Every structure is written in C-alpha cells, then in structure tokens.
Amino acid sequence: MSGRALLLQRIVGCLYIVAGIAKFFPRIESVETRLDNAAESNTDTFMEGATDWLARHPTGVMWFVALTMVAAGAAMLWNQRALVVAALYGQLLMLVSFVAILVTSEPQILVLDAAFFAAAIYLLYRYHAHRPEPAVAGRTTS
C-alpha cells in the first residue's frame, strides 16, 4: 500500500490507538456511563439483554475495547498486509456492534463511526484490488 491509502491507514491507526487509550480516562470517555445509558435506552428492545450484561461488566468491556482498538491501530501502523486486513475486518465488526448497542442512547455515534466504517471499506477495497503477485519458484522476471 502506498500514497494516499497508506496515509489514510496510518491516520486511522493513530486514531484507533488514541481512542483505545482514551477508554482508560473516564473524564475523556466514560465507558461505564455510556454502557449505563445504553442499557437504559435499550429497555424493552431486542438489545436489552446484551446491553444490561455489558453495563454490569464495564471494566471488562473497557479493557476489551481499549486493547482491541490499540492492537488494531498498531497493526495498521506496522503495515503488514495480513494484520491490517484482519484489523480492518475486526474494526468493521466492532463498529457495527458499537452502533447497535449505542445508537439509541447516542445517535451521534452514527456520524463518527460512519467515517471510520467508510475508511475501513476503502482500505479493504484497496488491499483486495491490489493483491501482490505470489512468488513462483523458478520464475524469473525480465
């Protein structure tokens, strides 16, 4: 990957790392408060059971989300194709989960997560559209 796509990948990677680290600072982003608000907003919906369970385990959720975001960001900065692609697919899944859980209590999540979702789709397109040729034994280039 090179050019604008690599720059986008690095920016997204840095943003994921910053967002992951921010999870440890409740004054910046209180995971517990977000989960409590989501549980309250999702009462009597199909998400009620899941959001209630998450709200009862805010520390575990915070650690899981923070570590996965930092790891995904690090993978994007390290720029190893297989790790970047895996991190992007994982982030797509996590973004969809965030929206499903939080949209009733924080509809503004759609805007920010839509930007990250679009960036991930674009980067995956670039990775899948520009596959490197596999090395073939005995083949020479001239």
C-alpha positions as CSV (number, residue, x, y, z in Angstrom):
1,M,0.0,0.0,0.0
2,S,1.3,3.4,-0.8
3,G,0.3,7.0,-1.3
4,R,-3.0,8.4,0.0
5,A,-4.3,5.0,1.1
6,L,-1.2,4.4,3.3
7,L,-1.6,7.9,4.7
8,L,-5.3,7.2,5.5
9,Q,-4.3,3.8,7.0
10,R,-1.8,5.5,9.3
11,I,-4.2,8.2,10.3
12,V,-6.9,5.7,11.1
13,G,-4.3,3.6,13.0
14,C,-3.3,6.6,15.1
15,L,-6.9,7.5,15.8
16,Y,-7.7,3.9,16.9
17,I,-4.7,4.0,19.3
18,V,-5.8,7.4,20.8
19,A,-9.4,6.2,21.1
20,G,-8.3,3.0,22.8
21,I,-6.1,4.8,25.3
22,A,-8.9,7.3,25.9
23,K,-11.1,4.5,27.2
24,F,-8.8,4.4,30.4
25,F,-9.7,8.0,31.2
26,P,-13.3,8.4,32.3
27,R,-13.1,12.2,32.1
28,I,-12.4,11.8,28.3
29,E,-14.8,8.9,27.7
30,S,-16.6,7.1,30.4
31,V,-17.3,3.6,29.2
32,E,-19.4,2.9,32.3
33,T,-21.6,5.9,31.7
34,R,-22.0,5.0,28.0
35,L,-23.0,1.4,28.9
36,D,-25.4,2.5,31.6
37,N,-27.1,5.0,29.2
38,A,-27.2,2.3,26.5
39,A,-28.8,-0.2,28.9
40,E,-31.4,2.3,29.9
41,S,-32.2,3.3,26.3
42,N,-32.4,-0.2,25.1
43,T,-35.0,-1.3,27.7
44,D,-37.8,-3.2,26.0
45,T,-35.8,-3.7,22.8
46,F,-34.1,-6.8,21.4
47,M,-30.8,-5.3,22.7
48,E,-31.9,-5.2,26.3
49,G,-30.3,-8.4,27.5
50,A,-26.9,-7.7,25.8
51,T,-26.7,-4.1,26.9
52,D,-27.7,-5.0,30.5
53,W,-25.0,-7.6,30.6
54,L,-22.4,-5.1,29.2
55,A,-23.5,-2.5,31.7
56,R,-22.9,-4.9,34.6
57,H,-19.3,-5.5,33.3
58,P,-17.9,-2.0,32.4
59,T,-14.3,-2.7,33.4
60,G,-14.1,-5.8,31.3
61,V,-15.7,-4.1,28.4
62,M,-13.4,-1.1,28.7
63,W,-10.3,-3.3,28.8
64,F,-11.5,-5.4,25.8
65,V,-12.4,-2.4,23.7
66,A,-9.3,-0.5,24.6
67,L,-6.9,-3.3,23.9
68,T,-8.6,-4.3,20.6
69,M,-8.5,-0.7,19.4
70,V,-4.9,-0.2,20.3
71,A,-4.0,-3.5,18.7
72,A,-5.9,-2.7,15.5
73,G,-4.2,0.7,15.4
74,A,-0.8,-0.8,16.0
75,A,-1.4,-3.3,13.2
76,M,-2.3,-0.5,10.8
77,L,0.9,1.4,11.7
78,W,3.0,-1.8,11.4
79,N,1.6,-2.2,7.9
80,Q,1.8,-6.0,7.5
81,R,-0.9,-6.9,4.9
82,A,-2.4,-9.8,6.7
83,L,-2.6,-8.0,10.1
84,V,-4.0,-4.8,8.5
85,V,-6.7,-6.8,6.7
86,A,-7.6,-8.7,9.9
87,A,-7.7,-5.5,11.9
88,L,-9.9,-3.8,9.4
89,Y,-12.4,-6.6,9.3
90,G,-12.4,-6.7,13.1
91,Q,-12.9,-3.0,13.3
92,L,-15.9,-3.2,10.9
93,L,-17.5,-5.8,13.2
94,M,-16.7,-3.7,16.3
95,L,-18.1,-0.5,14.7
96,V,-21.4,-2.3,13.8
97,S,-21.6,-3.6,17.4
98,F,-21.0,-0.1,18.8
99,V,-23.7,1.3,16.6
100,A,-26.2,-1.5,17.5
101,I,-25.5,-1.0,21.2
102,L,-25.2,2.7,21.5
103,V,-27.4,4.3,18.8
104,T,-30.5,4.6,20.9
105,S,-28.6,6.5,23.7
106,E,-26.1,8.3,21.5
107,P,-27.3,8.8,17.9
108,Q,-24.3,11.0,17.1
109,I,-22.2,7.8,17.1
110,L,-23.5,7.2,13.5
111,V,-21.5,10.1,12.1
112,L,-18.2,9.3,13.6
113,D,-18.5,5.5,13.1
114,A,-19.7,6.0,9.6
115,A,-16.4,7.8,8.8
116,F,-14.4,5.0,10.3
117,F,-16.6,2.4,8.5
118,A,-16.1,4.2,5.2
119,A,-12.3,4.4,5.7
120,A,-12.2,0.7,6.5
121,I,-14.2,-0.3,3.4
122,Y,-12.0,1.9,1.2
123,L,-8.8,0.4,2.7
124,L,-10.1,-3.1,2.3
125,Y,-11.1,-2.3,-1.3
126,R,-7.5,-1.1,-1.9
127,Y,-6.0,-4.2,-0.3
128,H,-8.2,-6.6,-2.2
129,A,-7.9,-4.7,-5.5
130,H,-4.1,-4.6,-5.4
131,R,-3.0,-8.0,-4.4
132,P,0.7,-8.7,-4.8
133,E,1.6,-11.5,-7.2
134,P,2.7,-14.6,-5.4
135,A,6.2,-15.7,-5.9
136,V,6.6,-18.7,-8.1
137,A,9.6,-21.0,-7.8
138,G,11.9,-21.0,-10.8
139,R,10.2,-18.0,-12.4
140,T,12.4,-15.0,-13.3
141,T,11.4,-11.6,-14.2
142,S,13.0,-9.9,-17.2
